[in-house]
């Protein structure tokens, strides 16, 4: 719930392009941070200095009643859009589920956004992104994300 509250705070308080890059950064390092969302938020805010992210405000939101209310509201929307879910997470883009791309989004949100969002400021930041991720299932049954030729992530 901590991460979901933080994500709801981010998308409520930041402009879309800032939220997308911040969430992409957090998702890319959260496993390494033992799911310490506050630490990931601080690291990414410092890494994305040009976005001028007020991380203390976002952290406070996620730990206070505001974050709980945002999460509750998101739950209502989820039930309205998806009914009873059989699996989570599931992803909505512009209010619609994007089942075909969910694994790509979860593995590389930044790449997916760069390929699918037409906001000029986002496209500018995406110019250096070249490799397309490919999802493969290895012999253990787990998904692997490959970028370029042979680099597994």
N, C-alpha and C positions, 0 to 999 in steps of 0.2 A: 504493500500500500504506500510506503514512503516514496518510492519512485514514481508511482502513478500520481500521487499528490503533487510532487515536484513538477512532473510533466504538465499537469493541468495548470499549475501556477505559471509555468513558462509560456504556454500557449495563450494564457489569459493576459499576461502582463507585457509581453514583448510583441513587437511587430513580427509578422509572419516570417520574413527572411531571417531575422535574428533568431527566432525560435527554432527554425529548421536547422540552422547550423549548430546552435547550442545543443539541441537534442541529439543530433548526429554525433557530435563530439562526445557527449556523455555516454551514449550507447556504445561508442567505440572503445571506451576505457573502463566501463563499469565492472566488467569481469575481473580486470587486473586490480581493481580497488576493493575487492571483496564486497561489492555492492554497497559501498559507502557513498551514497548519493551526494552528500554535502561536499565531500572531498572532490568528487568528480565535477561537481558544479563549480567549485573554486578553481580547480585546474583548468577547466575549459573556459571559464570566464577570463582567466589570465592569458590563456592561449589565444583567445579571440578578442584581443584588446581593442581592435578597431570597431567592434560592435558596441562597446561601452555598456556592458551588462552589469546591472546592479545586483550582484549575486546575494548580498545580505538580504535584500528585499525578497528575492525569490526563495531563499532558504527559510526566512521567517514565515512567508506565506505557506510553505509546505509543512511547517511544524505547528501552525496555529489553526484556529477554527476555519479561516478562509480556505485553506487547502482541503480540509475535510468537506466543506460545503461544495467546493469545485469537484471533488472526487464523487460525491453523492450525486451531483447533477450529471456528471459524465456517466454514471451508472444508469441513471434514468434514460438518458439518450441511448445508451447501449441496448438496454432492454427494448426500447421502442424500435430501434433499427434492426436488431438482430434476434429479438425474442430470447429464447433459452439457448444459450451457446453450448456447443459440445466441446469446444476447445478455446483456449486463450493462449496468447493474445490474438486478437484479430484487429485489423486495421481498417479505418475509414479514411477516405480521401474525399473531401467535399461532400461528406454525408453518405458516401456509398462505399460498400465493402470492395476491396481490391484483392480478392482471394488469389488470383493467378500470380500476383506479385508479392504476396505477403512474405515469403522466405527471402526474396531479394531485399525487400524493405528492412526486414529485421536484421539481415546480415550487413547491409550497406545502405543505410538511409540516405547518406549524402549522394551516392551514385544515383540512386533511384530518383531523388529529387532533381538532380541535375538533368536527368533524361526526360523528366515528365512535367516539370514546372516551367511556365513561360514568363515568370516575373523577371524583368530585365536585370535587376540587381543580383538576383540569384544566378542567372545565366553568366553574368560577368565573373562571379566567383568560381564558376564551374569550368572555366576555359582550360585549366591545367589538368583536369581529370580526364584520363585517356582510357584506362583499362576498364573493360566491362566485366563485372563479376559473373562467374558461372557457378551454379550450385550443382554439386555432384554428391551422390550418396556412396560412401565408402563401404567396405565389406562389413563393418560393424553396424551398418544401418544408420549411422549418423551423417547428417548433412555436412559437407565441407564447402567452403566458399573459396574459389580460385580466382585470382586476378592475373590477367596476362597469361603467360604460357604455363608455368608450373608452380607458381607461388601459392601455397595454401595458407589460408588465414584461419 
